[in-house]
Amino acid sequence: MDNIDKNQRKTEVARRRLKLEEEKQMKFNTFLQDNESREQRASKKREEGILMAKEKAEAKNQRVLAVSESIKAQENDFEKACL
């Protein structure tokens, strides 16, 4: 009778260990998935930030070009008026 009880306890302990290992693996997998999705969101946010910075730089460049062209036009008008 003792051997049967020992064997039953051993199998029960083995089942519990297996269940704990499965739970640990599931937690680890969800952690990896969460971490990967977090990294993807951060990467997307960085890319959006880079695009916004490029757009702002382009808009500023356009304004600078417009101002420089207007200054050149005023200088040309002034030179023509002086002659």
C-alpha positions as a printed NumPy array, in Angstrom:
array([[  0.   ,   0.   ,   0.   ],
       [  2.853,   2.376,   0.763],
       [  4.345,   1.916,  -2.694],
       [  1.036,   2.723,  -4.357],
       [  0.652,   5.884,  -2.256],
       [  4.233,   6.925,  -3.011],
       [  3.706,   6.384,  -6.717],
       [  0.467,   8.36 ,  -6.658],
       [  2.174,  11.191,  -4.8  ],
       [  5.063,  11.143,  -7.255],
       [  2.718,  11.317, -10.225],
       [  0.752,  14.117,  -8.567],
       [  3.966,  16.063,  -7.889],
       [  5.044,  15.506, -11.491],
       [  1.672,  16.818, -12.734],
       [  1.961,  19.894, -10.524],
       [  5.503,  20.574, -11.734],
       [  4.424,  20.171, -15.324],
       [  1.507,  22.53 , -14.776],
       [  3.78 ,  25.102, -13.111],
       [  6.264,  24.866, -15.971],
       [  3.463,  25.36 , -18.495],
       [  2.211,  28.408, -16.581],
       [  5.733,  29.836, -16.423],
       [  6.144,  29.3  , -20.158],
       [  2.798,  30.978, -20.871],
       [  3.74 ,  33.977, -18.704],
       [  7.096,  34.226, -20.427],
       [  5.473,  34.052, -23.873],
       [  2.981,  36.797, -22.996],
       [  5.853,  38.882, -21.617],
       [  7.745,  38.454, -24.888],
       [  4.675,  39.368, -26.933],
       [  4.006,  42.452, -24.808],
       [  7.625,  43.509, -25.039],
       [  7.66 ,  43.046, -28.81 ],
       [  4.456,  45.034, -29.284],
       [  5.824,  47.785, -27.027],
       [  8.991,  47.952, -29.12 ],
       [  6.947,  48.093, -32.325],
       [  4.839,  50.963, -30.984],
       [  7.973,  52.826, -29.897],
       [  9.566,  52.276, -33.3  ],
       [  6.455,  53.536, -35.067],
       [  6.363,  56.587, -32.807],
       [ 10.031,  57.331, -33.556],
       [  9.387,  57.053, -37.296],
       [  6.417,  59.409, -37.003],
       [  8.577,  61.854, -35.057],
       [ 11.24 ,  61.734, -37.741],
       [  8.657,  62.355, -40.466],
       [  7.193,  65.294, -38.545],
       [ 10.668,  66.777, -38.081],
       [ 11.349,  66.411, -41.802],
       [  8.042,  68.083, -42.652],
       [  8.764,  70.96 , -40.274],
       [ 12.253,  71.378, -41.729],
       [ 10.851,  71.383, -45.257],
       [  8.224,  73.989, -44.339],
       [ 10.855,  76.165, -42.69 ],
       [ 13.113,  75.796, -45.72 ],
       [ 10.258,  76.888, -47.985],
       [  9.655,  79.969, -45.813],
       [ 13.348,  80.852, -45.878],
       [ 13.446,  80.489, -49.657],
       [ 10.352,  82.663, -50.023],
       [ 11.84 ,  85.37 , -47.799],
       [ 15.171,  85.299, -49.629],
       [ 13.399,  85.555, -52.991],
       [ 11.349,  88.517, -51.786],
       [ 14.496,  90.233, -50.499],
       [ 16.213,  89.667, -53.844],
       [ 13.177,  91.028, -55.658],
       [ 13.193,  94.135, -53.441],
       [ 16.909,  94.636, -54.084],
       [ 16.376,  94.338, -57.833],
       [ 13.491,  96.817, -57.672],
       [ 15.635,  99.241, -55.662],
       [ 18.506,  98.951, -58.133],
       [ 16.157,  99.574, -61.059],
       [ 14.667, 102.576, -59.278],
       [ 18.101, 104.055, -58.614],
       [ 19.163, 103.744, -62.243]])
